[in-house]
């Protein structure tokens, strides 16, 4: 499961970068929220 999350996180960051996003930040919320694992800003 962890590998799938990391793969998905990398895919989302890569897709954002391809759409000209910059200063992409990934917040790890696994220990703070039951609703989500990561926020990508």
C-alpha distance matrix in Angstrom:
0.0 3.8 5.4 5.2 6.3 8.7 9.9 10.6 12.3 14.3 15.3 16.6 18.5 19.9 21.0 22.7 24.4 25.7 27.2 29.1 27.1 27.9 27.0 23.4 21.7 18.1 18.1 15.2 15.7 12.8 15.6 18.3 17.2 15.7 16.4 14.3 11.9 14.0 17.5 18.8 22.6
3.8 0.0 3.8 5.4 5.1 6.2 8.5 9.8 10.5 12.3 14.1 15.3 16.5 18.2 19.9 21.2 22.5 24.3 25.9 27.4 25.2 25.5 24.3 20.8 19.0 15.4 15.4 12.4 13.6 11.1 13.7 16.6 16.3 15.6 16.4 13.8 10.6 12.2 15.8 16.9 20.5
5.4 3.8 0.0 3.8 5.4 5.1 6.0 8.5 9.7 10.5 12.1 14.2 15.4 16.3 18.2 20.0 21.0 22.4 24.4 25.9 24.2 24.7 23.8 20.5 19.3 16.0 16.9 14.5 16.3 14.2 17.1 19.9 19.4 18.9 19.2 16.2 13.1 13.8 17.1 17.4 21.0
5.2 5.4 3.8 0.0 3.8 5.5 5.0 6.0 8.5 9.8 10.4 12.2 14.2 15.1 16.3 18.3 19.8 20.9 22.6 24.6 22.9 24.0 23.5 19.9 19.0 15.7 16.7 14.7 16.0 14.2 17.5 19.7 18.6 17.7 17.4 14.5 12.0 12.8 15.7 16.1 19.8
6.3 5.1 5.4 3.8 0.0 3.8 5.4 5.1 6.0 8.6 9.8 10.5 12.2 14.1 15.2 16.5 18.3 19.9 21.2 22.9 20.8 21.6 20.8 17.1 15.8 12.3 13.0 11.0 12.3 10.8 14.4 16.3 15.3 14.8 14.5 11.3 8.4 9.0 12.1 12.8 16.6
8.7 6.2 5.1 5.5 3.8 0.0 3.8 5.4 5.0 6.2 8.5 9.9 10.6 12.1 14.2 15.4 16.5 18.3 20.1 21.4 19.4 19.7 18.8 15.4 14.2 11.1 12.5 10.9 13.3 12.3 15.6 17.7 17.3 17.5 17.3 13.8 10.5 10.0 12.7 12.6 16.0
9.9 8.5 6.0 5.0 5.4 3.8 0.0 3.8 5.4 5.2 6.2 8.7 10.0 10.5 12.2 14.3 15.3 16.4 18.5 20.2 18.8 19.7 19.5 16.1 15.8 13.2 15.2 14.1 16.4 15.6 19.1 20.9 20.2 20.0 19.3 15.8 13.1 12.3 14.5 13.7 17.1
10.6 9.8 8.5 6.0 5.1 5.4 3.8 0.0 3.8 5.4 5.0 6.2 8.6 9.8 10.5 12.3 14.2 15.2 16.7 18.7 17.1 18.5 18.5 14.8 14.6 11.9 13.8 13.1 14.9 14.5 18.2 19.5 18.2 18.0 16.6 13.2 11.1 10.2 12.0 11.3 14.8
12.3 10.5 9.7 8.5 6.0 5.0 5.4 3.8 0.0 3.8 5.4 5.2 6.3 8.6 10.0 10.7 12.4 14.3 15.6 17.0 14.8 15.7 15.2 11.5 10.9 8.2 10.4 10.2 12.6 12.9 16.4 17.5 16.7 17.3 16.0 12.3 9.8 7.8 9.3 8.3 11.8
14.3 12.3 10.5 9.8 8.6 6.2 5.2 5.4 3.8 0.0 3.8 5.5 5.2 6.0 8.5 9.9 10.5 12.2 14.3 15.5 13.9 14.6 14.5 11.2 11.6 9.8 12.7 13.0 15.8 16.2 19.6 20.8 20.3 21.0 19.8 16.1 13.5 11.3 12.3 10.4 13.2
15.3 14.1 12.1 10.4 9.8 8.5 6.2 5.0 5.4 3.8 0.0 3.8 5.5 5.1 6.1 8.6 9.8 10.5 12.4 14.5 13.5 15.1 15.8 12.6 13.6 12.1 15.0 15.5 17.8 18.2 21.8 22.8 21.7 22.0 20.3 16.7 14.8 12.8 13.4 11.2 14.0
16.6 15.3 14.2 12.2 10.5 9.9 8.7 6.2 5.2 5.5 3.8 0.0 3.8 5.4 5.1 6.2 8.6 9.9 10.7 12.7 11.1 13.0 13.7 10.2 11.2 9.9 12.8 13.9 15.9 17.0 20.5 20.8 19.6 20.2 18.1 14.6 13.2 10.7 10.4 8.0 10.6
18.5 16.5 15.4 14.2 12.2 10.6 10.0 8.6 6.3 5.2 5.5 3.8 0.0 3.8 5.5 5.1 6.2 8.7 10.0 10.8 8.9 9.9 10.4 7.1 8.6 8.2 11.7 13.4 16.1 17.6 20.8 21.1 20.6 21.8 19.9 16.2 14.5 11.3 10.6 7.4 9.3
19.9 18.2 16.3 15.1 14.1 12.1 10.5 9.8 8.6 6.0 5.1 5.4 3.8 0.0 3.8 5.4 5.1 6.2 8.7 9.9 9.4 10.8 12.1 9.6 11.9 11.8 15.5 17.0 19.7 20.9 24.2 24.8 24.1 25.1 23.2 19.5 17.8 14.9 14.4 11.2 12.7
21.0 19.9 18.2 16.3 15.2 14.2 12.2 10.5 10.0 8.5 6.1 5.1 5.5 3.8 0.0 3.8 5.4 5.1 6.4 8.9 8.8 11.4 13.4 10.9 13.3 13.3 16.7 18.4 20.6 21.9 25.4 25.6 24.4 25.1 22.7 19.3 18.2 15.5 14.5 11.3 12.6
22.7 21.2 20.0 18.3 16.5 15.4 14.3 12.3 10.7 9.9 8.6 6.2 5.1 5.4 3.8 0.0 3.8 5.4 5.1 6.7 5.3 8.2 10.3 7.9 10.7 11.6 14.9 17.3 19.4 21.4 24.6 24.3 23.3 24.5 22.0 18.7 17.8 14.6 12.8 9.2 9.5
24.4 22.5 21.0 19.8 18.3 16.5 15.3 14.2 12.4 10.5 9.8 8.6 6.2 5.1 5.4 3.8 0.0 3.8 5.3 5.1 4.8 6.5 9.1 7.8 11.2 12.7 16.3 18.8 21.4 23.4 26.4 26.4 25.9 27.3 25.1 21.6 20.3 16.9 15.2 11.5 11.4
25.7 24.3 22.4 20.9 19.9 18.3 16.4 15.2 14.3 12.2 10.5 9.9 8.7 6.2 5.1 5.4 3.8 0.0 3.8 5.3 7.1 9.6 12.7 11.5 14.9 16.1 19.7 21.9 24.4 26.1 29.3 29.3 28.5 29.6 27.2 23.8 22.7 19.5 18.0 14.4 14.6
27.2 25.9 24.4 22.6 21.2 20.1 18.5 16.7 15.6 14.3 12.4 10.7 10.0 8.7 6.4 5.1 5.3 3.8 0.0 3.8 5.7 9.2 12.5 11.5 14.9 16.4 19.7 22.3 24.4 26.4 29.6 29.1 28.1 29.2 26.4 23.3 22.8 19.6 17.5 13.9 13.4
29.1 27.4 25.9 24.6 22.9 21.4 20.2 18.7 17.0 15.5 14.5 12.7 10.8 9.9 8.9 6.7 5.1 5.3 3.8 0.0 3.8 6.4 10.1 10.2 14.0 16.2 19.6 22.5 24.8 27.2 30.1 29.5 28.9 30.4 27.9 24.7 24.0 20.5 18.1 14.4 13.1
27.1 25.2 24.2 22.9 20.8 19.4 18.8 17.1 14.8 13.9 13.5 11.1 8.9 9.4 8.8 5.3 4.8 7.1 5.7 3.8 0.0 3.8 7.0 6.8 10.4 12.8 16.0 19.1 21.4 23.9 26.7 26.0 25.5 27.3 24.9 21.7 20.9 17.3 14.7 11.0 9.4
27.9 25.5 24.7 24.0 21.6 19.7 19.7 18.5 15.7 14.6 15.1 13.0 9.9 10.8 11.4 8.2 6.5 9.6 9.2 6.4 3.8 0.0 3.8 5.4 8.9 12.1 15.2 18.5 21.1 23.8 26.2 25.6 25.7 27.8 25.8 22.5 21.4 17.6 15.2 11.6 9.5
27.0 24.3 23.8 23.5 20.8 18.8 19.5 18.5 15.2 14.5 15.8 13.7 10.4 12.1 13.4 10.3 9.1 12.7 12.5 10.1 7.0 3.8 0.0 3.8 6.3 9.9 12.7 16.1 18.7 21.7 23.7 23.0 23.6 26.1 24.4 21.2 19.8 16.0 13.7 10.5 8.3
23.4 20.8 20.5 19.9 17.1 15.4 16.1 14.8 11.5 11.2 12.6 10.2 7.1 9.6 10.9 7.9 7.8 11.5 11.5 10.2 6.8 5.4 3.8 0.0 3.8 6.7 10.0 13.2 15.8 18.5 20.9 20.4 20.6 22.9 21.2 17.8 16.3 12.6 10.4 7.0 5.7
21.7 19.0 19.3 19.0 15.8 14.2 15.8 14.6 10.9 11.6 13.6 11.2 8.6 11.9 13.3 10.7 11.2 14.9 14.9 14.0 10.4 8.9 6.3 3.8 0.0 3.8 6.4 9.8 12.5 15.4 17.4 16.9 17.5 20.0 18.7 15.4 13.8 10.0 8.1 5.7 5.1
18.1 15.4 16.0 15.7 12.3 11.1 13.2 11.9 8.2 9.8 12.1 9.9 8.2 11.8 13.3 11.6 12.7 16.1 16.4 16.2 12.8 12.1 9.9 6.7 3.8 0.0 3.8 6.5 9.4 11.9 14.3 14.2 14.6 16.8 15.8 12.2 10.2 6.6 5.7 4.5 6.3
18.1 15.4 16.9 16.7 13.0 12.5 15.2 13.8 10.4 12.7 15.0 12.8 11.7 15.5 16.7 14.9 16.3 19.7 19.7 19.6 16.0 15.2 12.7 10.0 6.4 3.8 0.0 3.8 6.1 9.2 11.0 10.6 11.4 14.1 13.5 10.4 8.5 5.5 5.1 6.4 7.9
15.2 12.4 14.5 14.7 11.0 10.9 14.1 13.1 10.2 13.0 15.5 13.9 13.4 17.0 18.4 17.3 18.8 21.9 22.3 22.5 19.1 18.5 16.1 13.2 9.8 6.5 3.8 0.0 3.8 5.8 7.9 8.5 9.5 11.9 12.1 9.0 6.2 4.8 6.8 9.0 11.3
15.7 13.6 16.3 16.0 12.3 13.3 16.4 14.9 12.6 15.8 17.8 15.9 16.1 19.7 20.6 19.4 21.4 24.4 24.4 24.8 21.4 21.1 18.7 15.8 12.5 9.4 6.1 3.8 0.0 3.8 5.5 5.1 5.7 8.5 8.9 6.6 5.0 5.3 7.3 10.6 12.7
12.8 11.1 14.2 14.2 10.8 12.3 15.6 14.5 12.9 16.2 18.2 17.0 17.6 20.9 21.9 21.4 23.4 26.1 26.4 27.2 23.9 23.8 21.7 18.5 15.4 11.9 9.2 5.8 3.8 0.0 3.8 5.6 5.9 7.2 8.8 6.8 4.5 6.9 10.0 13.2 15.9
15.6 13.7 17.1 17.5 14.4 15.6 19.1 18.2 16.4 19.6 21.8 20.5 20.8 24.2 25.4 24.6 26.4 29.3 29.6 30.1 26.7 26.2 23.7 20.9 17.4 14.3 11.0 7.9 5.5 3.8 0.0 3.8 6.1 8.0 10.6 9.7 8.1 10.2 12.8 16.0 18.2
18.3 16.6 19.9 19.7 16.3 17.7 20.9 19.5 17.5 20.8 22.8 20.8 21.1 24.8 25.6 24.3 26.4 29.3 29.1 29.5 26.0 25.6 23.0 20.4 16.9 14.2 10.6 8.5 5.1 5.6 3.8 0.0 3.8 7.1 9.1 8.9 8.6 10.2 11.7 15.2 16.9
17.2 16.3 19.4 18.6 15.3 17.3 20.2 18.2 16.7 20.3 21.7 19.6 20.6 24.1 24.4 23.3 25.9 28.5 28.1 28.9 25.5 25.7 23.6 20.6 17.5 14.6 11.4 9.5 5.7 5.9 6.1 3.8 0.0 3.8 5.3 6.0 7.1 9.3 10.8 14.6 16.5
15.7 15.6 18.9 17.7 14.8 17.5 20.0 18.0 17.3 21.0 22.0 20.2 21.8 25.1 25.1 24.5 27.3 29.6 29.2 30.4 27.3 27.8 26.1 22.9 20.0 16.8 14.1 11.9 8.5 7.2 8.0 7.1 3.8 0.0 3.8 5.8 7.6 10.7 12.7 16.4 18.8
16.4 16.4 19.2 17.4 14.5 17.3 19.3 16.6 16.0 19.8 20.3 18.1 19.9 23.2 22.7 22.0 25.1 27.2 26.4 27.9 24.9 25.8 24.4 21.2 18.7 15.8 13.5 12.1 8.9 8.8 10.6 9.1 5.3 3.8 0.0 3.8 7.2 9.6 10.8 14.3 16.6
14.3 13.8 16.2 14.5 11.3 13.8 15.8 13.2 12.3 16.1 16.7 14.6 16.2 19.5 19.3 18.7 21.6 23.8 23.3 24.7 21.7 22.5 21.2 17.8 15.4 12.2 10.4 9.0 6.6 6.8 9.7 8.9 6.0 5.8 3.8 0.0 3.8 5.9 7.6 11.0 13.7
11.9 10.6 13.1 12.0 8.4 10.5 13.1 11.1 9.8 13.5 14.8 13.2 14.5 17.8 18.2 17.8 20.3 22.7 22.8 24.0 20.9 21.4 19.8 16.3 13.8 10.2 8.5 6.2 5.0 4.5 8.1 8.6 7.1 7.6 7.2 3.8 0.0 3.8 7.1 10.2 13.3
14.0 12.2 13.8 12.8 9.0 10.0 12.3 10.2 7.8 11.3 12.8 10.7 11.3 14.9 15.5 14.6 16.9 19.5 19.6 20.5 17.3 17.6 16.0 12.6 10.0 6.6 5.5 4.8 5.3 6.9 10.2 10.2 9.3 10.7 9.6 5.9 3.8 0.0 3.8 6.5 9.7
17.5 15.8 17.1 15.7 12.1 12.7 14.5 12.0 9.3 12.3 13.4 10.4 10.6 14.4 14.5 12.8 15.2 18.0 17.5 18.1 14.7 15.2 13.7 10.4 8.1 5.7 5.1 6.8 7.3 10.0 12.8 11.7 10.8 12.7 10.8 7.6 7.1 3.8 0.0 3.8 6.3
18.8 16.9 17.4 16.1 12.8 12.6 13.7 11.3 8.3 10.4 11.2 8.0 7.4 11.2 11.3 9.2 11.5 14.4 13.9 14.4 11.0 11.6 10.5 7.0 5.7 4.5 6.4 9.0 10.6 13.2 16.0 15.2 14.6 16.4 14.3 11.0 10.2 6.5 3.8 0.0 3.8
22.6 20.5 21.0 19.8 16.6 16.0 17.1 14.8 11.8 13.2 14.0 10.6 9.3 12.7 12.6 9.5 11.4 14.6 13.4 13.1 9.4 9.5 8.3 5.7 5.1 6.3 7.9 11.3 12.7 15.9 18.2 16.9 16.5 18.8 16.6 13.7 13.3 9.7 6.3 3.8 0.0
